[in-house]
Amino acid sequence: MLFSKIIFPALYLADYLLFGEKGTVKWKHPVFWQLYPLFFFAFSLLVNVVWQQGFWAVDFFNYGLFISSNAVFSGNGGWNGVVLCSFLAWIGYLLIAYLTVFFNGLYAGAYRRRDTNNII
C-alpha cells in the first residue's frame, strides 16, 4: 500500500518533472480523460449487478450507505446519494484535469509574458 499510494506517485511526478516533455498537453485533452471515470463508474456498478458481489470499489457507490441519510441522499433507496456523490467526484476529477493542463503549460512557460521591446 505504501508503494502504490505514496512511493510510486512520487517517483512518477519526479520523472515527469525531470525528464518529461512539457507543454504537450492541450486544453481539449481532459475531455478525453473523462472516459476513464465513466467506465469506472459503469463497471463498478455492473460488477455488483451481474456477479452480485458484496464488494464496492468506492464506498459512495454503495446505495445502502445512503438509505438512512438525510432526505436529499436517501431518495430512491439510496441511489440519489450514489448519483450525487458520483457527480461531485466527477466534477472534482474534471477540475483536477484542467488544473493539471494549466500547471503543465505554466511549467512549460506557455503563459510567460514576452517582452516585444528587446526583439532583435
ABEGO torsion letter per residue (X at the ends): XAAAAAAAAAAAAAAAAAABBBGABBAAAAAAAAAAAAAAAAAAAAAAAAAGBABBABAAABAAAAAABBAAAABGGGAAAAAAAAAAAAAAAAAAAAAAAAAAAAAAGAABBBBAAABX
